[in-house]
Amino acid sequence: MTAGQERVAPYRAPRELLLALLGDHVLDHPERPVRAAAVITVLEGAGIAEAAVRASLSRLVRQGVLASQRHGREIAFRLTAAGAALLAQGNERVRGDHPFSPHGGGWTLVTFSIPEGRRDLRHRVRSTLTWLGFAPLRDGLWLAPGEVDLRTSLLPLIGELDDGAVMAFRARELEEFPMAPSVHQAWDIEAIRAAHVAFLGTWEDVDAADVTARDAALVTRIELVADWLELLGTDPGLPPEYMDVDWPAAASARVYRRLRDGLEAGASAAFATLTGAAPALRD
C-alpha cells in the first residue's frame, strides 16, 4: 500500500484492542502499572471512545485479568498473576513461528458442566475454549488439535468452577475411525479460510515503511495484533493433512511477521513515551 492510499479498517472491539495492547507492550513487564490515560490515548487512536475504553478496563478488573490502583489523582492498571499467565499462553501463538501448527500430537477432549443459572461463567469457559482452538463436536464434547494446556488458560476461572466441572482427556486417532469427518463436522473450514482471506485483504499490501510517525506505528501495530488475535481465535491450527494444498495460513503468518517486525521500533518508542518507560524491543 502506498502512502496516499487508505485502508478500510474492519470493526475492532475495545476488548480486542485492549488485549492486543496488554499482550504486546505490558506482558513483558507485568509489575509496571500503566496509567488509564495512556491506554485511552492509544485506543482513541484506533477509533475507540474513552467511555468504551474505561468500561473494557473495568470489565477486565472484574474478570481478574487486571488490578487497578490509584497513582495520585490518576488510576493505573497492572496485570494480575492470572492475567499475565493467560496472556503469556496466548502470546505463544501470537509471537510464535508456527502459529497454525498444533502443539504436540493427537487431540485434546474437554467436557464441562456448569449450571444454567451461571450463564456468564458458561460463556467465559466457552470463549476460553474457543481461543484455545476447541470446537464443540457433539453432546457437550469439545475437541482441539494437539496437547492444550488447559490449566493455565482456565486459571482465572478456577475459583468460580465447582470441583469436577471441567474434565479433559488426551486422545489419538484410531486407524479404523478416521478423524477427517469429525474435523469437518466440528470446524467450518471455509469460514476459517475466509478469515485468512479477510486478514490478507486488510494487511497484505500495507508497507510498514509508510508508517513514519511513532504514534501511528503504535496504533497500527495494535490494530494488526488485534486482527491477528481474532484470526488465531478462528483458526485452531488444524493438522495440515486435513487442509487443502492452497491453504492460506502460511501467507497470513508471513504478512503478520513482516508488519509486526517493521512496526516494532516505532511502536515501542511511542509506548515508552506515553508511559515514561524505557522501550522494550524484542528479538
For each residue, the residues with C-beta under 8 A, 3 or more apart:
1: 5 7 205 206 207 210
2: 5 207 210
3: 210
4:
5: 1 2 205
6:
7: 1 202 206
8: 202
9: 12 47 202 223
10: 198 202 227
11:
12: 9 16 17 46 47 48 223 226 227
13: 16 17
14: 17 18 43 48 52 53 55 56
15: 18 19 56 59 60
16: 12 13 19 20 226 229 230
17: 12 13 14 20 21 43 46 48 222 223 226
18: 14 15 21 22 39 43 53 56 57 60
19: 15 16 22 23 87 226 229
20: 16 17 23 24 222 223 225 226 228 229
21: 17 18 24 25 26 39 42 43 222
22: 18 19 25 26 27 66 79 83 87
23: 19 20 26 27 87 90 91 94 225 229
24: 20 21 27 221 222 225 267
25: 21 22 28 267 268 271 280
26: 21 22 23 29 30 32 34 78 79
27: 22 23 24 30 79 84 87 88 91
28: 25 280 282
29: 26 32 277 280
30: 26 27 78 79 83 84
31: 78
32: 26 29 78 275 277
33: 69 71 76 77 78
34: 26 38 39 76 77 78 275
35: 38 39 71 74 75 76 275
36: 39 40 53 54 57 74 75 76 77
37: 40 41 74
38: 34 35 41 42 271 274 275
39: 18 21 34 35 36 42 43 53 57 77
40: 36 37 43 44 50 53 54
41: 37 38 44 45 274
42: 21 38 39 45 46 218 219 222 271 274
43: 14 17 18 21 39 40 46 48 52 53 222
44: 40 41 47 48 49 50 53
45: 41 42 215 216 218 219
46: 12 17 42 43 219 222 223 226
47: 9 12 44
48: 12 14 17 43 44 52 53
49: 44 52 53
50: 40 44 53 54
51: 54 55
52: 14 43 48 49 55 56
53: 14 18 36 39 40 43 44 48 49 50 56 57
54: 36 40 50 51 57 58
55: 14 51 52 58 59
56: 14 15 18 52 53 59 60
57: 18 36 39 53 54 60 61 66 68 77
58: 54 55 61 62
59: 15 55 56 62 63
60: 15 18 56 57 63 65 66 77 83
61: 57 58 64 65 66 67 68 77
62: 58 59
63: 59 60 124 156
64: 61 80 82 83 156
65: 60 61 79 80 82 83 86 87 156
66: 22 57 60 61 77 78 79 80 83
67: 61 77 78 79 80
68: 57 61 75 76 77
69: 33 75 76 77 78
70: 74 75 76
71: 33 35 74 75 76
72:
73:
74: 35 36 37 70 71
75: 35 36 68 69 70 71
76: 33 34 35 36 68 69 70 71
77: 33 34 36 39 57 60 61 66 67 68 69
78: 26 30 31 32 33 34 66 67 69
79: 22 26 27 30 65 66 67 83 84 87
80: 64 65 66 67 83 84
81: 84 85
82: 64 65 85 86 155 156
83: 22 30 60 64 65 66 79 80 86 87 156
84: 27 30 79 80 81 87 88
85: 81 82 88 89 152 155
86: 65 82 83 89 90 152 153 155 156
87: 19 22 23 27 65 79 83 84 90 91
88: 27 84 85 91 92 152
89: 85 86 92 149 152 153
90: 23 86 87 93 94 131 229 232
91: 23 27 87 88 94 95
92: 88 89 95 96 103
93: 90 96 99 232 237
94: 23 90 91 99 225 228 229 232
95: 91 92 282
96: 92 93 99
97:
98: 101 253
99: 93 94 96 232 237 253
100: 235 237 249 250 252 253
101: 98 237 240
102: 105 133 145 146 147 236 237 238 239
103: 92 146 147 148 237
104: 146 147
105: 102 146 147 172
106: 146 147 170 171 172 173
107: 143 144 145 146 170 171 172 173 179
108: 134 143 144 145 146 147 148 150 168 169 170 171
109: 141 142 143 168 169 170 171
110: 129 134 141 142 144 150 166 167 168 169
111: 140 141 142 166 167
112: 125 140 142 165 166 167
113: 140 164 165
114: 118 121 122 125 161 165
115: 118
116: 119
117:
118: 114 115 121 122 160
119: 116 122 123
120: 123 124
121: 114 118 124 125 157 160 161
122: 114 118 119 125 126
123: 119 120 126 127
124: 63 120 121 127 128 157
125: 112 114 121 122 128 129 154 157 161 166
126: 122 123 129 130
127: 123 124 130 131
128: 124 125 131 132 153 154 157
129: 110 125 126 132 134 142 144
130: 126 127 133 134 135 233
131: 90 127 128 153 232 233
132: 128 129 144 148 150 153 236
133: 102 130 144 145 146 148 236 237
134: 108 110 129 130 142 143 144 148 236
135: 130 142 143 144 186 187 236
136: 140 141 142 143 186
137: 141 142 143 182 185 186
138: 141 185
139:
140: 111 112 113 136
141: 109 110 111 136 137 138
142: 109 110 111 112 129 134 135 136 137
143: 107 108 109 134 135 136 137 182 186
144: 107 108 110 129 132 133 134 135 148 236
145: 102 107 108 133 236 237 238 239
146: 102 103 104 105 106 107 108 133 237
147: 102 103 104 105 106 108 170
148: 103 108 132 133 134 144 153 168
149: 89 152 153
150: 108 110 132 153 154 166 168
151: 154 155
152: 85 86 88 89 149 155
153: 86 89 128 131 132 148 149 150
154: 125 128 150 151 157 158 161 166
155: 82 85 86 151 152 158
156: 63 64 65 82 83 86
157: 121 124 125 128 154 160 161
158: 154 155 161
159:
160: 118 121 157
161: 114 121 125 154 157 158 165 166
162: 165
163:
164: 113 167
165: 112 113 114 161 162
166: 110 111 112 125 150 154 161
167: 110 111 112 164
168: 108 109 110 148 150
169: 108 109 110
170: 106 107 108 109 147
171: 106 107 108 109
172: 105 106 107
173: 106 107 177 178 179
174: 177
175: 178
176:
177: 173 174
178: 173 175 181
179: 107 173 182 183 242
180: 183 184 242
181: 178 184 185
182: 137 143 179 185 186
183: 179 180 186 187 189 238 242
184: 180 181 187 189 242
185: 137 138 181 182
186: 135 136 137 143 182 183
187: 135 183 184 192 236 238
188: 191 192
189: 183 184 192 193 242 243
190: 193 194
191: 188 194 195 234
192: 187 188 189 195 196 234 235
193: 189 190 196 197 247 248
194: 190 191 197 198
195: 191 192 198 199 230 231 234 235
196: 192 193 199 200 231 235 248 249 251 252
197: 193 194 200 201 248
198: 10 194 195 201 202
199: 195 196 202 203 227 228 231 252 255 256
200: 196 197 203 204 248 251 252 255
201: 197 198 204
202: 7 8 9 10 198 199 206 227
203: 199 200 206 224 227 255 256 259
204: 200 201 251 255
205: 1 5
206: 1 7 202 203 210 220 259
207: 1 2 210 211 262
208: 211 217 258 259 261 262 263
209: 212 262
210: 1 2 3 206 207
211: 207 208 216 217 220 263 266
212: 209 216 217 266
213: 216 217 266
214: 217 218 266 267 269 270 273
215: 45 218 219 270
216: 45 211 212 213 219 220 266
217: 208 211 212 213 214 220 221 263 265 266 267 270
218: 42 45 214 215 221 222 266 267 270 271 274
219: 42 45 46 215 216 222 223
220: 206 211 216 217 223 224 263 267
221: 24 217 218 224 225 259 260 263 264 267
222: 17 20 21 24 42 43 46 218 219 225 226 267
223: 9 12 17 20 46 219 220 226 227
224: 203 220 221 227 228 256 259 260 263
225: 20 23 24 94 221 222 228 229 260
226: 12 16 17 19 20 46 222 223 229 230
227: 10 12 199 202 203 223 224 230 231
228: 20 94 199 224 225 231 232 256
229: 16 19 20 23 90 94 225 226 232 233
230: 16 195 226 227 233 234
231: 195 196 199 227 228 234 235 252
232: 90 93 94 99 131 228 229 235
233: 130 131 229 230
234: 191 192 195 230 231
235: 100 192 195 196 231 232 238 249
236: 102 132 133 134 135 144 145 187
237: 93 99 100 101 102 103 133 145 146
238: 102 145 183 187 235 242 243
239: 102 145 242 243
240: 101 243 247
241:
242: 179 180 183 184 189 238 239
243: 189 238 239 240 247 249
244: 247
245:
246:
247: 193 240 243 244 250
248: 193 196 197 200 251 252
249: 100 196 235 243 252 253
250: 100 247 253 254
251: 196 200 204 248 254 255
252: 100 196 199 200 231 248 249 255 256
253: 98 99 100 249 250 256 257
254: 250 251 257 258
255: 199 200 203 204 251 252 258 259
256: 199 203 224 228 252 253 259 260
257: 253 254 260 261
258: 208 254 255 261 262
259: 203 206 208 221 224 255 256 262 263
260: 221 224 225 256 257 263 264
261: 208 257 258 264
262: 207 208 209 258 259
263: 208 211 217 220 221 224 259 260 266 267
264: 221 260 261 267 268 281 282
265: 217 268 269 279 281
266: 211 212 213 214 216 217 218 263 269 270
267: 24 25 214 217 218 220 221 222 263 264 270 271
268: 25 264 265 271 272 279 280 281
269: 214 265 266 272 273 279
270: 214 215 217 218 266 267 273 274
271: 25 38 42 218 267 268 274 275 277 279
272: 268 269 275 276 277 278 279 280
273: 214 269 270 276
274: 38 41 42 218 270 271
275: 32 34 35 38 271 272
276: 272 273
277: 29 32 271 272 280
278: 272
279: 265 268 269 271 272
280: 25 28 29 268 272 277
281: 264 265 268
282: 28 95 264
283:
